[in-house]
Amino acid sequence: MTEPRSLRRHVWPWASIGASSVLLVFLALPLAALVILTGAGALLAGFRSALVWPALRLSLFTTGVSLAVIVVLGTPLAWQLARHRGRTGRAIETLVQLPIVVPPAVAGVALLLAFGRHGLLQRLVPGTPSFAFGTPAVILAETFVATPFFVQSAVSAFRRIDPQVLISARSLGATPLLVFVAIEFPLAAPGLLAGAAMSWARALGEFGATLMFAGNSVGTTQTLPLAIYTALESDLYTAQALALILVIVAFGLLLVVRSAAARVP
C-alpha cells in the first residue's frame, strides 16, 4: 500500500511540470523564431523599407493621442466606478469591458455605423463630419479597443485605497478635489501606470477595427500592424522588422507593468 500511495504523490507534480513545459515551449517558440530568424542583415534591410517609418510615426502619434484621451476621461470614470458598486455601477463596468470580448472586425463595423459618413452620429447631429477612413478613425478605433484595459486597472487601484484614510482627510476639512489630488491619485498611481501601459500596448497592436474603420493608407491610416500585413504580401524582411519592433515595445511595456505592480501595497 505504501508504494502505490508514494507513486501517486509524485505523479501530479511531474505531470504538472510536463504540461507546463509544453505550454511554455508553445508560447516561447514563435517569439524565439522571430528573434533568431530575423538576423541583423534582414533587420537592417527591413528598416530600409518605405513602409517602416511612416507606420512607426503614425502609430506613435495615434496611440499617444488615444492614450491621452483614455487617461484624461478614464480616470474620472474609474474613480466614480470605484465608489459606486450598485446595479448601475456594475452595468457601466460591463459596458466598459465589452470591447475586450467584441471581435475587432465587429468593433470596426460598429465604429463605421456610429461615426461613418451616414452613421448614427450624423443622424443625431446633422452636419457632423465623417471620421471614417482617416487618421481620426485610427485614434477612435484605438481608443475604443484600449479603454477597458486602463479603466479596469484604475478601478482596482482606487478600490484598494483604505477608505479610512479618505474619511480622515475629509474630517480635517479637505475638499474632495484636494483629497483626490493629494491622496487618492498618488496612492493609485502604480495601478494607473500599469493600466496606461497595457492600454497603450493594446492600442499599438490594434489591427482589425482599424482596418475596417480607417482603411490601410500609407502615412494616413497604416499603423505598424497594418504595415506588417501589407509587407507580408511582398517583403518578408520588412514584416519581420516591424514585428520585432512590436515585440520589443511589448516587452518594455510588460516590464513597466510588472514594476508598477510590484509597488502596489
C-alpha positions, 0 to 999 in steps of 0.5 A: 500500500505504501508504494502505490500511495508514494507513486501517486504523490509524485505523479501530479507534480511531474505531470504538472511540470510536463504540461507546463513545459509544453505550454511554455515551449508553445508560447516561447517558440514563435517569439524565439523564431522571430528573434533568431530568424530575423538576423541583423542583415534582414533587420537592417534591410527591413528598416530600409523599407518605405513602409517602416517609418511612416507606420512607426510615426503614425502609430506613435502619434495615434496611440499617444493621442488615444492614450491621452484621451483614455487617461484624461476621461478614464480616470474620472470614470474609474474613480466614480466606478470605484465608489459606486458598486450598485446595479448601475455601477456594475452595468457601466463596468460591463459596458466598459469591458465589452470591447475586450470580448467584441471581435475587432472586425465587429468593433470596426463595423460598429465604429463605421455605423456610429461615426461613418459618413451616414452613421448614427452620429450624423443622424443625431447631429446633422452636419457632423463630419465623417471620421471614417477612413482617416487618421481620426478613425485610427485614434477612435478605433484605438481608443475604443479597443484600449479603454477597458484595459486602463479603466479596469486597472484604475478601478482596482487601484482606487478600490484598494485605497483604505477608505479610512484614510479618505474619511480622515482627510475629509474630517480635517476639512479637505475638499474632495478635489484636494483629497483626490489630488493629494491622496487618492491619485498618488496612492493609485498611481502604480495601478494607473501606470500599469493600466496606461501601459497595457492600454497603450500596448493594446492600442499599438497592436490594434489591427482589425477595427482599424482596418475596417474603420480607417482603411490601410493608407500609407502615412494616413491610416497604416499603423505598424500592424497594418504595415506588417500585413501589407509587407507580408504580401511582398517583403518578408524582411520588412514584416519581420522588422516591424514585428520585432519592433512590436515585440520589443515595445511589448516587452518594455511595456510588460516590464513597466507593468510588472514594476508598477505592480510590484509597488502596489501595497 
